[in-house]
Amino acid sequence: MRLTMRYVSAMFLVYAALSAVPALGTENGTMVMAAASCTGTYRQCVARCRRDVPQDKACPSDHCAPKLGTCKSSGCWQEGARYGGGLTCNLTRS
């Protein structure tokens, strides 16, 4: 019985430690993602436009396209206030 409790306690600690991993590399609520790309983030923006404001057909061109241009020059993507306003940098500029 005592061995089982130690195992459960150890597994709880491992779970807690692994749950904290996504918080690593964050600063002021922003996550730095080195493996992502400007184009991938642009696609996510377009998908959000279509899902969240389907009546605004110009959303991808008015909102996402300028952010893509900025991202390709700087490597950073600034989220809109609706999605927390986080700044993601170190994106692949493709």
Beta strands, then each sheet from edge to edge (+ up, - down):
strand 1: 26-27
strand 2: 30-31
strand 3: 77-78
strand 4: 87-88
sheet 1: 1+ 2-
sheet 2: 3+ 4-
end
